[in-house]
Amino acid sequence: MKNFHLPLPERTYAELRAAAERSRVPATSMAREAIQQWLLAREKAERHRAIAAYAAGMGGSPWDLDRSLEAATIELLMANQPK
């Protein structure tokens, strides 16, 4: 485990300390978990962006979805829409 000095604005620090006291969890543990969740969310967003860019680039190319498969998928999705 590595240490990381992170200056916080007074209000953020106070809110973190208050949340830690209410939860009876160390503030460092709460901060560590929040940072881990933020990093995971960024990774997920970047993966989504990369997949979307790839799909947009491949649209209409020989690597695009098979037209009959695409039509069947759209038909299935439309049939399962709430009414």
Secondary structure, 3 states (H helix, E strand, C coil): CCCCCCCCCHHHHHHHHHHHHHHCCCHHHHHHHHHHHHHHHHHHHHHHHHHHHHHHHHCCCCCCCCHHHHHHHHHHHHHCCCC
